[in-house]
Amino acid sequence: MDFQERTEQATPKRQEEARRRGQVARSRELNIAAVLLAGAGVISVSRAQLGSALEDLMRRGLTPDPRLLDQPGTMTAALASASIDTLLAFTPLLVVLALAAVGGALAVGGWVFSTEQVAPRWSRLDPVQGIKRIFSLRGLVEVAKALAKGLVIGGFALGCMAWARGPVLALGVEPLGAAMNDAGYLVAVTLVACSFGMLVVALADAPFQLWSHHRELRMTRQEIREELKETEGRPEVRSRIRALQQQLASRRMMKAVPTADVIITNPTHFAVALRYDEKRMRAPVVVAKGVDHVAARIRELASQHRVALFEAPLLARALYWTTNLNQEIPGPLYVAVAQVLTYVYRLRAAVQTGAAWPERPAVQVDASLARPRRGRRDLQA
């Protein structure tokens, strides 16, 4: 069925699980090309030193002291000494090759340490699965790569052999030192040529390995849905998390009530707290709002902190339904809110100075703004 087809890209969780299992994209051809290029570079740079060390080893090995030949340990000691000298001579080459092998492996897939790939799995011994792997897309690609490597690298090698036929035959008549130096040069050129041939195969193989790896990790839509359920948790857990988030949001909102300039009420079902700073704000901002018990809590806090209460049912409902928390009031409510704030400011001045009390404004609000609009829901109610 269509929904069972693996048509979806792997999620980050799926990719991370694959890395933990050691399932990453790798290109052996890129690794081999890196090793060949590194070896060719080291031999090209240090062929004189390598040639001199090998020449010295050959001279000492072919001209032993005749007086020591009758002693049983002579050959063993000579072999041990020659082995150590050979290892020391080739140490730079071996170190560079090891670094190139590691770097080539990390170039595609990065660093991954997992024991699952080396753990024994009996499924690998299943002949039916083995035949399927042979005739799978990956198996056919591996056969194609083997043929390509044979043709490309073989072509480079044959070209090098044709080019080096004369110099190789001339090595037999050259002095040992010169022959060793020329031999190192021929080896380095041959390695460089074969390396470039291998690099051509690797540049085609690396993108294919990345594509094949992502293709193997693809998921069905059902798997994505199951993973989403595991990630987000059970419905009751999500409901509990949302409840806690609403509680935290309500607490933060209640802390803003004492900073309000006025609380506009319904008088009991709705309460909206407004704050206005003419130096910092373009229009008044709703800092708290709620219905029923939340509205009662807002009014209680306002009374405790001596924040003015203004009863305007239509305006309270209009502010509640049209404005979110920490949002400026809409343009159609500017005049009504300005009347309320002016009244509150004059009332404060009258209390402080003993002047006459201002006349309470008759606030006019479009009744259509005081009704809930379709698709709107209050998160703090």
C-alpha positions as CSV (number, residue, x, y, z in Angstrom):
1,M,0.0,0.0,0.0
2,D,1.1,3.6,-0.6
3,F,1.4,4.6,3.0
4,Q,3.7,1.6,3.6
5,E,6.3,2.9,1.0
6,R,9.4,4.5,2.4
7,T,8.9,7.9,0.7
8,E,9.7,10.3,3.6
9,Q,13.1,11.6,4.5
10,A,14.6,10.3,7.8
11,T,14.0,12.5,10.8
12,P,16.9,13.8,12.9
13,K,16.0,11.1,15.6
14,R,16.2,8.3,13.0
15,Q,19.6,9.6,11.7
16,E,21.0,9.9,15.3
17,E,19.9,6.3,16.0
18,A,21.6,5.1,12.8
19,R,24.8,6.8,13.8
20,R,24.7,5.2,17.3
21,R,24.4,1.8,15.5
22,G,27.4,2.7,13.3
23,Q,25.2,3.0,10.2
24,V,26.8,5.9,8.3
25,A,27.8,6.6,4.7
26,R,31.3,5.3,3.8
27,S,33.3,5.4,0.6
28,R,36.1,2.8,0.5
29,E,37.2,4.1,-2.9
30,L,37.8,7.6,-1.4
31,N,39.7,6.0,1.4
32,I,42.0,4.1,-1.0
33,A,42.5,7.2,-3.2
34,A,43.5,9.2,-0.1
35,V,46.0,6.5,1.0
36,L,47.5,6.3,-2.6
37,L,47.9,10.0,-2.9
38,A,49.5,10.3,0.5
39,G,51.9,7.5,-0.3
40,A,52.8,9.0,-3.6
41,G,53.4,12.4,-2.0
42,V,55.7,11.0,0.8
43,I,57.7,8.9,-1.7
44,S,58.1,11.9,-4.1
45,V,59.4,14.1,-1.3
46,S,61.6,11.6,0.6
47,R,62.7,9.2,-2.2
48,A,66.3,10.3,-1.7
49,Q,66.3,9.4,2.0
50,L,64.4,6.2,1.4
51,G,66.8,5.2,-1.4
52,S,69.8,5.9,0.8
53,A,68.4,3.9,3.7
54,L,67.5,0.9,1.4
55,E,70.9,1.1,-0.2
56,D,72.6,0.9,3.2
57,L,70.4,-2.0,4.2
58,M,71.2,-3.9,1.0
59,R,75.0,-3.3,1.4
60,R,75.0,-4.5,5.0
61,G,72.8,-7.4,4.2
62,L,74.8,-8.6,1.3
63,T,78.3,-8.1,2.8
64,P,78.3,-9.8,6.2
65,D,81.4,-10.2,8.2
66,P,82.8,-13.7,7.3
67,R,84.3,-14.1,10.8
68,L,80.8,-14.1,12.3
69,L,79.1,-16.6,10.0
70,D,80.0,-19.6,12.1
71,Q,78.2,-18.2,15.1
72,P,74.6,-19.4,15.5
73,G,73.1,-16.0,16.6
74,T,74.6,-14.0,13.8
75,M,71.8,-14.3,11.3
76,T,69.1,-13.7,13.9
77,A,70.8,-10.6,15.2
78,A,71.4,-9.3,11.6
79,L,67.7,-9.9,10.7
80,A,66.5,-8.1,13.9
81,S,68.8,-5.2,13.2
82,A,67.7,-5.0,9.5
83,S,64.0,-5.1,10.5
84,I,64.4,-2.3,13.0
85,D,66.3,-0.2,10.5
86,T,63.7,-0.8,7.8
87,L,60.9,0.1,10.2
88,L,62.6,3.3,11.2
89,A,63.3,4.2,7.5
90,F,59.6,3.7,6.6
91,T,58.1,5.2,9.8
92,P,57.3,8.6,8.1
93,L,55.6,6.8,5.3
94,L,53.6,4.5,7.6
95,V,52.5,7.5,9.8
96,V,51.3,9.5,6.8
97,L,49.5,6.5,5.4
98,A,47.7,5.9,8.7
99,L,46.6,9.5,8.9
100,A,45.4,9.4,5.3
101,A,43.4,6.2,6.0
102,V,41.7,7.8,9.0
103,G,41.1,11.1,7.2
104,G,39.7,9.4,4.1
105,A,37.3,7.4,6.3
106,L,36.1,10.5,8.2
107,A,35.6,12.5,5.0
108,V,32.3,10.8,4.4
109,G,30.2,10.0,7.4
110,G,32.4,11.6,10.1
111,W,33.6,9.9,13.3
112,V,31.5,7.2,14.7
113,F,32.3,4.6,17.4
114,S,29.9,1.7,17.6
115,T,30.3,-2.0,18.5
116,E,27.2,-3.1,16.8
117,Q,28.8,-3.3,13.4
118,V,31.4,-5.8,14.6
119,A,29.0,-7.8,16.7
120,P,28.2,-11.3,15.2
121,R,24.9,-11.4,13.4
122,W,23.6,-14.8,12.2
123,S,21.5,-13.1,9.5
124,R,24.7,-12.5,7.6
125,L,25.1,-16.3,7.2
126,D,21.6,-16.6,5.6
127,P,22.3,-17.7,1.9
128,V,18.9,-16.3,0.7
129,Q,19.7,-12.9,2.1
130,G,23.2,-13.1,0.7
131,I,21.8,-13.8,-2.8
132,K,19.4,-10.8,-2.4
133,R,22.4,-8.6,-1.4
134,I,24.3,-9.7,-4.5
135,F,21.5,-8.9,-6.9
136,S,20.4,-5.8,-5.1
137,L,21.0,-2.2,-6.3
138,R,24.1,-1.9,-4.0
139,G,25.4,-5.3,-5.2
140,L,25.1,-4.2,-8.8
141,V,26.8,-0.9,-8.0
142,E,29.7,-2.7,-6.3
143,V,30.2,-4.9,-9.4
144,A,30.1,-1.7,-11.6
145,K,32.6,0.0,-9.4
146,A,34.9,-3.0,-9.5
147,L,34.8,-3.0,-13.3
148,A,35.3,0.7,-13.4
149,K,38.3,0.5,-11.0
150,G,39.8,-2.2,-13.2
151,L,39.4,-0.3,-16.4
152,V,40.4,3.2,-15.1
153,I,43.3,2.1,-12.9
154,G,44.4,-0.5,-15.3
155,G,44.4,2.1,-18.1
156,F,46.6,4.4,-16.0
157,A,48.9,1.6,-15.0
158,L,49.4,0.4,-18.6
159,G,50.1,4.0,-19.6
160,C,52.7,4.3,-16.9
161,M,54.3,0.9,-17.9
162,A,54.6,2.1,-21.5
163,W,56.1,5.3,-20.4
164,A,58.5,3.8,-17.9
165,R,59.6,0.8,-20.0
166,G,62.9,2.4,-21.0
167,P,63.8,3.8,-17.6
168,V,63.0,0.5,-15.9
169,L,65.3,-1.4,-18.2
170,A,68.0,1.2,-17.6
171,L,68.0,0.6,-13.8
172,G,70.0,-2.6,-14.3
173,V,73.1,-0.8,-15.6
174,E,73.0,2.2,-13.2
175,P,75.0,2.5,-10.0
176,L,73.1,1.4,-7.0
177,G,72.5,4.8,-5.5
178,A,71.3,6.3,-8.7
179,A,69.2,3.2,-9.5
180,M,67.5,3.5,-6.0
181,N,66.7,7.2,-6.6
182,D,65.3,6.6,-10.1
183,A,63.3,3.6,-8.9
184,G,61.7,5.8,-6.2
185,Y,60.8,8.4,-8.8
186,L,59.2,5.8,-11.0
187,V,57.2,4.3,-8.1
188,A,56.0,7.8,-7.1
189,V,54.9,8.7,-10.6
190,T,53.1,5.3,-11.0
191,L,51.4,5.8,-7.6
192,V,50.3,9.3,-8.6
193,A,48.8,8.1,-11.8
194,C,46.9,5.3,-10.1
195,S,45.8,7.6,-7.4
196,F,44.2,10.0,-9.9
197,G,42.5,7.0,-11.5
198,M,41.2,5.9,-8.1
199,L,40.2,9.5,-7.4
200,V,38.0,9.6,-10.4
201,V,36.1,6.5,-9.2
202,A,35.9,7.9,-5.6
203,L,34.4,11.2,-6.8
204,A,31.6,9.2,-8.4
205,D,31.3,6.8,-5.5
206,A,31.1,9.3,-2.6
207,P,27.9,11.0,-3.7
208,F,26.3,7.6,-4.5
209,Q,27.1,6.4,-1.0
210,L,25.5,9.5,0.6
211,W,22.4,9.1,-1.6
212,S,22.2,5.4,-0.9
213,H,22.6,5.9,2.9
214,H,19.8,8.5,3.0
215,R,17.6,6.2,0.8
216,E,18.1,3.3,3.3
217,L,17.1,5.5,6.2
218,R,13.8,6.7,4.5
219,M,10.7,6.2,6.6
220,T,7.1,5.5,6.0
221,R,4.4,8.0,7.1
222,Q,3.3,5.6,9.8
223,E,6.8,5.4,11.2
224,I,7.0,9.2,11.3
225,R,3.6,9.3,13.1
226,E,4.8,6.7,15.6
227,E,8.0,8.6,16.3
228,L,6.1,11.8,16.7
229,K,4.0,10.1,19.4
230,E,7.1,8.8,21.2
231,T,8.7,12.2,21.0
232,E,5.8,14.2,22.2
233,G,4.6,11.6,24.7
234,R,1.1,10.3,25.5
235,P,-1.9,12.6,25.2
236,E,-2.4,12.9,28.9
237,V,1.2,13.9,29.3
238,R,0.9,16.6,26.7
239,S,-2.3,17.8,28.4
240,R,-0.5,18.1,31.7
241,I,2.4,20.0,30.1
242,R,-0.1,22.4,28.5
243,A,-1.8,22.9,31.8
244,L,1.5,23.7,33.5
245,Q,2.4,26.1,30.7
246,Q,-0.9,27.9,31.2
247,Q,-0.3,28.1,34.9
248,L,3.1,29.7,34.4
249,A,1.7,32.1,31.8
250,S,-1.1,33.1,34.2
251,R,1.4,33.7,37.0
252,R,3.4,36.0,34.8
253,M,0.3,37.8,33.7
254,M,-0.8,38.4,37.3
255,K,2.5,39.9,38.2
256,A,1.8,42.6,35.5
257,V,-1.5,43.6,37.1
258,P,0.0,46.0,39.7
259,T,1.8,47.9,36.8
260,A,-1.5,48.6,35.0
261,D,-3.1,52.1,34.8
262,V,-6.7,50.9,34.8
263,I,-8.7,47.6,34.9
264,I,-11.7,47.7,32.6
265,T,-14.4,45.3,33.8
266,N,-17.7,43.8,32.6
267,P,-18.2,44.1,35.7
268,T,-17.8,40.5,36.9
269,H,-17.2,38.2,33.9
270,F,-14.5,40.1,32.1
271,A,-11.5,42.1,33.2
272,V,-8.8,43.7,31.0
273,A,-5.7,45.5,32.5
274,L,-4.2,48.3,30.4
275,R,-0.9,50.1,30.7
276,Y,0.2,53.2,28.8
277,D,3.5,55.1,28.8
278,E,3.4,57.9,26.4
279,K,7.2,58.1,26.2
280,R,7.7,54.5,25.2
281,M,4.4,53.3,23.7
282,R,2.4,54.3,20.7
283,A,-0.8,53.0,22.2
284,P,-2.0,51.4,25.4
285,V,-1.1,47.7,25.8
286,V,-3.1,44.9,27.4
287,V,-0.9,43.4,30.2
288,A,-3.6,41.0,31.6
289,K,-7.0,39.7,30.8
290,G,-9.4,37.0,31.8
291,V,-12.9,35.8,32.4
292,D,-14.8,34.5,35.4
293,H,-12.3,33.4,38.2
294,V,-9.3,34.9,36.3
295,A,-11.2,38.2,36.1
296,A,-12.0,38.0,39.8
297,R,-8.3,37.5,40.6
298,I,-7.3,40.5,38.4
299,R,-9.9,42.7,40.2
300,E,-8.6,41.4,43.6
301,L,-5.0,42.2,42.8
302,A,-6.0,45.6,41.4
303,S,-7.8,46.5,44.7
304,Q,-4.8,45.4,46.7
305,H,-2.4,47.6,44.7
306,R,-4.8,50.5,44.3
307,V,-5.2,50.2,40.5
308,A,-8.3,52.0,39.2
309,L,-11.3,49.9,38.1
310,F,-13.6,51.2,35.4
311,E,-16.8,49.4,34.5
312,A,-17.5,49.4,30.8
313,P,-19.0,46.1,29.6
314,L,-18.8,46.6,25.9
315,L,-15.3,48.0,26.0
316,A,-14.1,45.2,28.3
317,R,-15.5,42.5,26.0
318,A,-14.1,44.3,22.9
319,L,-10.6,44.5,24.4
320,Y,-10.8,40.9,25.5
321,W,-11.8,39.5,22.0
322,T,-9.7,41.8,19.8
323,T,-6.3,42.1,21.7
324,N,-3.8,39.5,22.8
325,L,-1.6,39.8,25.8
326,N,1.3,42.4,25.5
327,Q,-0.3,43.7,22.4
328,E,-1.4,47.2,21.5
329,I,-5.1,47.9,21.4
330,P,-6.6,48.1,17.9
331,G,-7.4,51.5,16.2
332,P,-11.2,51.3,16.5
333,L,-10.8,51.3,20.3
334,Y,-8.4,54.3,20.6
335,V,-11.0,56.9,21.4
336,A,-12.9,54.8,24.0
337,V,-9.6,53.9,25.8
338,A,-8.4,57.4,25.6
339,Q,-11.5,58.6,27.3
340,V,-11.1,56.1,30.1
341,L,-7.4,56.9,30.7
342,T,-8.1,60.6,30.7
343,Y,-10.8,60.1,33.3
344,V,-8.4,58.0,35.4
345,Y,-5.6,60.5,35.2
346,R,-8.0,63.4,36.2
347,L,-9.3,61.3,39.0
348,R,-5.8,60.8,40.4
349,A,-5.1,64.5,40.2
350,A,-8.4,65.3,42.0
351,V,-7.5,63.0,44.8
352,Q,-4.0,64.5,45.2
353,T,-5.0,68.1,44.8
354,G,-8.6,68.1,46.2
355,A,-10.0,69.5,43.0
356,A,-13.5,68.7,41.7
357,W,-14.1,65.2,40.6
358,P,-14.2,64.7,36.8
359,E,-17.3,63.7,35.0
360,R,-17.5,60.0,34.2
361,P,-17.2,59.6,30.3
362,A,-19.9,57.8,28.3
363,V,-17.8,55.3,26.4
364,Q,-19.1,54.3,23.0
365,V,-17.9,51.0,21.4
366,D,-19.0,49.2,18.3
367,A,-21.0,46.2,19.5
368,S,-19.6,44.0,16.7
369,L,-16.1,44.2,18.4
370,A,-17.5,42.9,21.7
371,R,-18.4,39.5,20.2
372,P,-16.0,36.5,19.8
373,R,-14.9,36.1,16.2
374,R,-14.8,32.8,14.4
375,G,-11.5,30.9,14.9
376,R,-10.4,33.1,17.9
377,R,-9.9,31.5,21.3
378,D,-8.4,33.0,24.4
379,L,-5.4,31.2,25.8
380,Q,-5.6,32.7,29.3
381,A,-9.3,32.1,30.0
